[in-house]
Amino acid sequence: MNKAVISGDIIAYTSLSNAGKATLEKALKNLLEELKSHFDVYGRLIKGDYLECVVPEPQNALRVALAIKSCVKSISVKEPDNNRFRFFRIHGIRLAIGYGSLSRYDTEKGIIDGEAIYLSGRAINEERTHNKKRVVIKNTLFFTSANERYNAQLEPLLALLDVLMSKATARQSEVLYLKLMGLNEEEIAAALKISQPVVNQHSTSVGWNAIEKAVFYFSELLKNP
């Protein structure tokens, strides 16, 4: 049975201070625990700026990927404003969903091996910007599989989601994250200590209706191959 593996790397991570990196790492560890609780995702953080997540039910992979991205964009990291940090604020993290088989998968031993992780890892490594003096960001959301029909159908969808996500503020990203995790607007208002109309305003501004439809489309596509 095919699984989805999400590989991701923090954009412009080296531009962060040690305090900023520590804040980010703590938030990412909490995120992985929440994803485990909600979607049975097995996730691990490698060297502070690279993560890998196995999504047992592949139809949830886009929801999980967008939850990761919105969570990262909502994290309050205080750094001097410069060009590299600006890329982090706008994009947060680069993510690739690999869809395929896993020949070896053992969470207790930390083993993830097979087509799905090769695909996601390759997509990320092709786009990584480590040690580059000039950061160039084109896309930060990718889907890759051996199924060319899936790839062709999902490439424009993820490109549009990428644009929406890049325009989201930290607060809008926070609201989006909670929506992706299944909270309704009243619950989000209580969690963030803001009013429900303000939650609705943030939700509308971030393009929740379009994002929700995209997540549903992705889910149906992978549920009914």
Secondary structure, DSSP 8 states (H G I E B T S, - for coil): --EEEEEEEETTGGGS-HHHHHHHHHHHHHHHHHHHHHH--EEEEETTTEEEEEESSGGGHHHHHHHHHHHHHHS-------HHHHHHHHH-EEEEEEEE--SEEETTTTEEESHHHHHHHHHHHHH--TT-SS---S--EEEEES-HHHHHHHHHHHHHHHHHHHH--HHHHHHHHHHHTT--HHHHHHHHTS-HHHHHHHHHHHTHHHHHHHHHHHHHHHH--
